[in-house]
Amino acid sequence: MALRLAKHWCLSAIRSPLQVISFPALQLHVSGTAMRADQKDFENAVTRVKLLKKDPGNEMKLKLYALYKQATEGPCNVPKPGVFNLINKAKWDAWNALGSLPKETARQNYVDLVSSLSSSSASSSQVKPVADKEQQGSENLVVTSENGITKIMLNRPTKKNAITTQMYQEIILALKAASKDDSTITVLTGNGDYYCSGNDLSNFTDVLSGEIEEKVKSIAILLRDFVDCFIDFPKPLIAVVNGPAVGISVTLLGLFDAVYASDRATFHTPFSHLGQSPEGCSSYIFPKMMGPAKAMRVSKQIIRNMEKEKLHAVNAEEVSVLQERWLSDECINAVMNFLSKRAKL
């Protein structure tokens, strides 16, 4: 079951606090007084990018790619890649977003951007949070709290923010902490091109064959506890989907109070392809949102099992009422009138 960019599910109670959430623009601007970079400066900047000691991240790489293409070829002039060609589509979107930006301006922007990255890379110290901003989490999960908003950011961009078992545990702890802190709302988002690519499949492969049953059991308990944290979370919970979302990162969205998606976001739940079944309460919530007709075979079985008793009761009531109607004068007369009209044709 694939979902193509649902702009947002939103509770009417969620209003102004979300206005602080925004996505940085790809286009850079240079004032009219700025010096224009010549071709030699541009070539030097291209070389300096390759010498950066610190990976600038996928979002910055897209900016560099777009500015380079704009500076060397001008406005985007190639067909848009297909929706499932995610990497090339992201590159195309970044380049196309620059519109008719002149080559000279793009070249200057590229040089300036590389200069800023080089300066940042040369500094060994990281950017420190402001006084009212607290940072927690780990290498793969960054948790910040500022201006009444706790932000939980998946920080594994080189792996498309795939969730490991350790990250499951860290997110549980982050949600429990956020439920008790002074923030008003909590936001979950991803760093880089992807919001989240779902489970890291190494969760299921880094185990000896004799330990499979025990491993699967422990993962199942962890998953249940993980989803329970979203179900029980007491504050407004917001998802800011900055890019493609896959698997459990999609199925969980029904448990959020609001979902905001960028124009790069896509939604994909490949249960059948991976021989799995729904999770994150999606077998219950998604049919209510989209209708049960979109469910796959195993998903539909779960849905029907949950609703079976209710469906049987409804069916019995419908048949009982129909039985009474079939014996009523109104129904008999209506049927006779219909048959007599057909006989005259």
Beta strands, then each sheet from edge to edge (+ up, - down):
strand 1: 2-3
strand 2: 134-137
strand 3: 141-146
strand 4: 149-154
strand 5: 185-190
strand 6: 237-241
strand 7: 245-246
strand 8: 258-261
strand 9: 267-268
sheet 1: 1+ 9- 7-
sheet 2: 2+ 3- 4+ 5+ 6+ 8+
end
